[in-house]
Amino acid sequence: MTVRVVLADDQPLVRAALRMVIAETTGLEVVGEAGNGAEAVELAGSQRPDVVVMDIRMPGMDGIEATRLITEGSGGAQVIMLTTFDDDDYLYGALRAGAAGFLVKDMALDDILDAIRVVATGDGLLAPSVTRRLIREFAERPGSAAPAPRALGITDREREVLTLIGNGLSNTEIAARLSISVATAKTYVTRLLAKLDARDRVRLVIIAYEAGLVAATR
């Protein structure tokens, strides 16, 4: 099955680079490009993509508002936010808007392609550097860092997996760390989403922080 992708970024060169590498990748197809959030929302409605790769900062409607409108719509598109290291103030807003993944623009293009595939299957994805910043942003909000009860109603193994998610590890990395299969790691993540009533992997990161399983770092 081909993953249909919309690219939303106000920098034509960024879109061109992504479009070129996606065009050369089996199983991925660019079905539209947007230079601002409003155009991204329109394309998400008309093209019904599986994934929208969304810049956070764009003129007019920004990526956060566009993400909220897309995820609240009926199209079912997953949104990956593209961010830079100075976007800390935007991360929590993007989380609340329903973004399924956070990537940094200086990541290797192959990693971004892998992220598109992962998010298209319904899994969330966080670059480790973004995970650390997201946790720090959450920790610094007044009243947000009150510890959650340690008893989360999960098994010891599920707690291990949650800790690794909180540290930004992918399913493949979790599998390697715990000497289990990737399919088993994905099963644990699915169970955690259900048991902890978490919308996505990003929320699991926050729960791991609240439970004291990971710490905000500088």
Contacts in CASP RR format, 6 or more apart in sequence:
PFRMAT RR
TARGET T0000
AUTHOR 0000-0000-0000
METHOD contacts of the structure
MODEL  1
MTVRVVLADDQPLVRAALRMVIAETTGLEVVGEAGNGAEAVELAGSQRPD
VVVMDIRMPGMDGIEATRLITEGSGGAQVIMLTTFDDDDYLYGALRAGAA
GFLVKDMALDDILDAIRVVATGDGLLAPSVTRRLIREFAERPGSAAPAPR
ALGITDREREVLTLIGNGLSNTEIAARLSISVATAKTYVTRLLAKLDARD
RVRLVIIAYEAGLVAATR
1 27 0 8 1.000
2 27 0 8 1.000
2 28 0 8 1.000
2 29 0 8 1.000
3 27 0 8 1.000
3 28 0 8 1.000
3 29 0 8 1.000
3 50 0 8 1.000
3 51 0 8 1.000
3 116 0 8 1.000
3 117 0 8 1.000
3 120 0 8 1.000
4 29 0 8 1.000
4 31 0 8 1.000
4 47 0 8 1.000
4 48 0 8 1.000
4 49 0 8 1.000
4 50 0 8 1.000
4 51 0 8 1.000
5 22 0 8 1.000
5 28 0 8 1.000
5 29 0 8 1.000
5 30 0 8 1.000
5 31 0 8 1.000
5 32 0 8 1.000
5 49 0 8 1.000
5 50 0 8 1.000
5 51 0 8 1.000
5 52 0 8 1.000
5 53 0 8 1.000
5 116 0 8 1.000
6 30 0 8 1.000
6 31 0 8 1.000
6 32 0 8 1.000
6 33 0 8 1.000
6 34 0 8 1.000
6 40 0 8 1.000
6 43 0 8 1.000
6 44 0 8 1.000
6 47 0 8 1.000
6 49 0 8 1.000
6 51 0 8 1.000
6 52 0 8 1.000
6 53 0 8 1.000
6 77 0 8 1.000
7 15 0 8 1.000
7 18 0 8 1.000
7 19 0 8 1.000
7 30 0 8 1.000
7 32 0 8 1.000
7 33 0 8 1.000
7 34 0 8 1.000
7 52 0 8 1.000
7 53 0 8 1.000
8 33 0 8 1.000
8 34 0 8 1.000
8 35 0 8 1.000
8 36 0 8 1.000
8 37 0 8 1.000
8 39 0 8 1.000
8 40 0 8 1.000
8 43 0 8 1.000
8 52 0 8 1.000
8 53 0 8 1.000
8 54 0 8 1.000
8 55 0 8 1.000
8 58 0 8 1.000
8 63 0 8 1.000
8 66 0 8 1.000
9 15 0 8 1.000
9 18 0 8 1.000
9 34 0 8 1.000
9 35 0 8 1.000
9 53 0 8 1.000
9 54 0 8 1.000
9 55 0 8 1.000
9 58 0 8 1.000
9 82 0 8 1.000
10 35 0 8 1.000
10 36 0 8 1.000
10 55 0 8 1.000
10 57 0 8 1.000
10 58 0 8 1.000
10 59 0 8 1.000
11 55 0 8 1.000
14 55 0 8 1.000
14 82 0 8 1.000
14 105 0 8 1.000
15 33 0 8 1.000
15 35 0 8 1.000
17 109 0 8 1.000
18 30 0 8 1.000
18 53 0 8 1.000
18 109 0 8 1.000
18 112 0 8 1.000
19 30 0 8 1.000
19 33 0 8 1.000
21 109 0 8 1.000
21 113 0 8 1.000
22 28 0 8 1.000
22 29 0 8 1.000
22 30 0 8 1.000
22 113 0 8 1.000
22 116 0 8 1.000
23 30 0 8 1.000
25 113 0 8 1.000
28 113 0 8 1.000
28 116 0 8 1.000
28 117 0 8 1.000
31 43 0 8 1.000
31 47 0 8 1.000
31 49 0 8 1.000
32 43 0 8 1.000
32 47 0 8 1.000
32 49 0 8 1.000
33 43 0 8 1.000
34 40 0 8 1.000
34 42 0 8 1.000
34 43 0 8 1.000
35 58 0 8 1.000
36 58 0 8 1.000
36 59 0 8 1.000
36 60 0 8 1.000
36 61 0 8 1.000
37 54 0 8 1.000
37 58 0 8 1.000
37 60 0 8 1.000
37 61 0 8 1.000
37 62 0 8 1.000
37 63 0 8 1.000
37 65 0 8 1.000
37 66 0 8 1.000
38 60 0 8 1.000
38 61 0 8 1.000
38 66 0 8 1.000
40 52 0 8 1.000
40 54 0 8 1.000
40 63 0 8 1.000
40 66 0 8 1.000
40 70 0 8 1.000
41 61 0 8 1.000
41 66 0 8 1.000
41 69 0 8 1.000
41 70 0 8 1.000
43 49 0 8 1.000
43 52 0 8 1.000
44 52 0 8 1.000
44 70 0 8 1.000
44 75 0 8 1.000
44 77 0 8 1.000
45 75 0 8 1.000
48 75 0 8 1.000
48 77 0 8 1.000
49 77 0 8 1.000
50 77 0 8 1.000
50 78 0 8 1.000
50 120 0 8 1.000
51 77 0 8 1.000
51 78 0 8 1.000
51 79 0 8 1.000
51 80 0 8 1.000
51 116 0 8 1.000
51 119 0 8 1.000
51 120 0 8 1.000
52 67 0 8 1.000
52 70 0 8 1.000
52 77 0 8 1.000
52 78 0 8 1.000
52 79 0 8 1.000
52 80 0 8 1.000
53 80 0 8 1.000
53 82 0 8 1.000
53 112 0 8 1.000
53 116 0 8 1.000
54 63 0 8 1.000
54 66 0 8 1.000
54 67 0 8 1.000
54 79 0 8 1.000
54 80 0 8 1.000
54 81 0 8 1.000
54 82 0 8 1.000
54 99 0 8 1.000
55 63 0 8 1.000
55 81 0 8 1.000
55 82 0 8 1.000
56 62 0 8 1.000
56 63 0 8 1.000
56 64 0 8 1.000
56 81 0 8 1.000
56 82 0 8 1.000
56 83 0 8 1.000
56 87 0 8 1.000
56 90 0 8 1.000
56 94 0 8 1.000
57 63 0 8 1.000
57 87 0 8 1.000
57 90 0 8 1.000
58 66 0 8 1.000
63 81 0 8 1.000
63 94 0 8 1.000
64 90 0 8 1.000
64 93 0 8 1.000
64 94 0 8 1.000
64 97 0 8 1.000
65 97 0 8 1.000
67 79 0 8 1.000
67 81 0 8 1.000
67 94 0 8 1.000
67 97 0 8 1.000
67 98 0 8 1.000
67 99 0 8 1.000
68 96 0 8 1.000
68 97 0 8 1.000
68 98 0 8 1.000
70 77 0 8 1.000
70 79 0 8 1.000
71 77 0 8 1.000
71 79 0 8 1.000
71 97 0 8 1.000
71 98 0 8 1.000
71 99 0 8 1.000
78 100 0 8 1.000
78 101 0 8 1.000
78 119 0 8 1.000
78 120 0 8 1.000
78 122 0 8 1.000
78 124 0 8 1.000
79 97 0 8 1.000
79 98 0 8 1.000
79 99 0 8 1.000
79 100 0 8 1.000
79 101 0 8 1.000
80 99 0 8 1.000
80 100 0 8 1.000
80 101 0 8 1.000
80 102 0 8 1.000
80 103 0 8 1.000
80 115 0 8 1.000
80 116 0 8 1.000
80 119 0 8 1.000
80 125 0 8 1.000
81 94 0 8 1.000
81 99 0 8 1.000
81 101 0 8 1.000
81 102 0 8 1.000
81 103 0 8 1.000
82 103 0 8 1.000
82 104 0 8 1.000
82 105 0 8 1.000
83 90 0 8 1.000
83 91 0 8 1.000
83 94 0 8 1.000
83 102 0 8 1.000
83 103 0 8 1.000
83 104 0 8 1.000
83 105 0 8 1.000
83 130 0 8 1.000
84 104 0 8 1.000
84 105 0 8 1.000
84 106 0 8 1.000
85 104 0 8 1.000
85 129 0 8 1.000
85 133 0 8 1.000
88 133 0 8 1.000
88 136 0 8 1.000
88 137 0 8 1.000
89 137 0 8 1.000
91 102 0 8 1.000
91 130 0 8 1.000
91 133 0 8 1.000
91 134 0 8 1.000
91 137 0 8 1.000
92 134 0 8 1.000
92 137 0 8 1.000
92 138 0 8 1.000
92 141 0 8 1.000
94 102 0 8 1.000
95 134 0 8 1.000
95 202 0 8 1.000
95 203 0 8 1.000
95 206 0 8 1.000
98 199 0 8 1.000
98 200 0 8 1.000
98 202 0 8 1.000
99 202 0 8 1.000
100 119 0 8 1.000
100 122 0 8 1.000
100 123 0 8 1.000
100 124 0 8 1.000
100 125 0 8 1.000
100 200 0 8 1.000
100 201 0 8 1.000
100 202 0 8 1.000
101 115 0 8 1.000
101 119 0 8 1.000
101 124 0 8 1.000
101 125 0 8 1.000
101 126 0 8 1.000
101 201 0 8 1.000
101 202 0 8 1.000
102 125 0 8 1.000
102 126 0 8 1.000
102 127 0 8 1.000
102 130 0 8 1.000
102 131 0 8 1.000
102 134 0 8 1.000
102 202 0 8 1.000
103 111 0 8 1.000
103 112 0 8 1.000
103 115 0 8 1.000
103 125 0 8 1.000
103 127 0 8 1.000
103 130 0 8 1.000
104 127 0 8 1.000
104 129 0 8 1.000
104 130 0 8 1.000
107 127 0 8 1.000
115 125 0 8 1.000
118 124 0 8 1.000
118 125 0 8 1.000
118 170 0 8 1.000
118 171 0 8 1.000
119 125 0 8 1.000
123 171 0 8 1.000
123 186 0 8 1.000
123 189 0 8 1.000
123 201 0 8 1.000
124 200 0 8 1.000
124 201 0 8 1.000
124 202 0 8 1.000
125 170 0 8 1.000
125 201 0 8 1.000
126 134 0 8 1.000
126 168 0 8 1.000
126 201 0 8 1.000
126 202 0 8 1.000
126 205 0 8 1.000
128 167 0 8 1.000
128 168 0 8 1.000
128 169 0 8 1.000
131 166 0 8 1.000
131 167 0 8 1.000
131 168 0 8 1.000
131 205 0 8 1.000
132 216 0 8 1.000
132 217 0 8 1.000
134 202 0 8 1.000
134 205 0 8 1.000
134 206 0 8 1.000
135 166 0 8 1.000
135 205 0 8 1.000
135 206 0 8 1.000
135 209 0 8 1.000
135 214 0 8 1.000
135 215 0 8 1.000
135 216 0 8 1.000
135 217 0 8 1.000
136 216 0 8 1.000
136 217 0 8 1.000
136 218 0 8 1.000
138 144 0 8 1.000
138 145 0 8 1.000
138 206 0 8 1.000
138 209 0 8 1.000
138 216 0 8 1.000
139 145 0 8 1.000
139 209 0 8 1.000
139 216 0 8 1.000
140 216 0 8 1.000
145 209 0 8 1.000
145 210 0 8 1.000
145 216 0 8 1.000
146 210 0 8 1.000
147 210 0 8 1.000
147 211 0 8 1.000
147 212 0 8 1.000
148 207 0 8 1.000
148 210 0 8 1.000
148 211 0 8 1.000
148 212 0 8 1.000
149 211 0 8 1.000
150 211 0 8 1.000
150 212 0 8 1.000
152 159 0 8 1.000
152 162 0 8 1.000
152 195 0 8 1.000
152 196 0 8 1.000
152 207 0 8 1.000
152 211 0 8 1.000
153 195 0 8 1.000
154 162 0 8 1.000
154 191 0 8 1.000
154 192 0 8 1.000
154 195 0 8 1.000
154 196 0 8 1.000
157 178 0 8 1.000
157 188 0 8 1.000
158 188 0 8 1.000
158 191 0 8 1.000
158 192 0 8 1.000
158 195 0 8 1.000
159 213 0 8 1.000
160 178 0 8 1.000
161 174 0 8 1.000
161 178 0 8 1.000
161 185 0 8 1.000
161 188 0 8 1.000
161 189 0 8 1.000
161 192 0 8 1.000
162 192 0 8 1.000
162 204 0 8 1.000
162 207 0 8 1.000
162 208 0 8 1.000
162 211 0 8 1.000
162 213 0 8 1.000
163 208 0 8 1.000
163 213 0 8 1.000
163 214 0 8 1.000
164 173 0 8 1.000
164 174 0 8 1.000
164 177 0 8 1.000
164 178 0 8 1.000
165 174 0 8 1.000
165 189 0 8 1.000
165 192 0 8 1.000
165 201 0 8 1.000
165 204 0 8 1.000
165 205 0 8 1.000
165 208 0 8 1.000
166 204 0 8 1.000
166 205 0 8 1.000
166 208 0 8 1.000
166 209 0 8 1.000
166 213 0 8 1.000
166 214 0 8 1.000
167 214 0 8 1.000
168 205 0 8 1.000
169 177 0 8 1.000
171 182 0 8 1.000
171 185 0 8 1.000
171 186 0 8 1.000
171 189 0 8 1.000
172 182 0 8 1.000
172 185 0 8 1.000
174 180 0 8 1.000
174 185 0 8 1.000
174 188 0 8 1.000
174 189 0 8 1.000
175 181 0 8 1.000
175 182 0 8 1.000
175 184 0 8 1.000
175 185 0 8 1.000
178 185 0 8 1.000
189 201 0 8 1.000
189 204 0 8 1.000
192 198 0 8 1.000
192 204 0 8 1.000
193 199 0 8 1.000
193 200 0 8 1.000
193 201 0 8 1.000
193 204 0 8 1.000
196 203 0 8 1.000
196 204 0 8 1.000
196 207 0 8 1.000
198 204 0 8 1.000
198 207 0 8 1.000
205 214 0 8 1.000
208 214 0 8 1.000
209 215 0 8 1.000
209 216 0 8 1.000
END
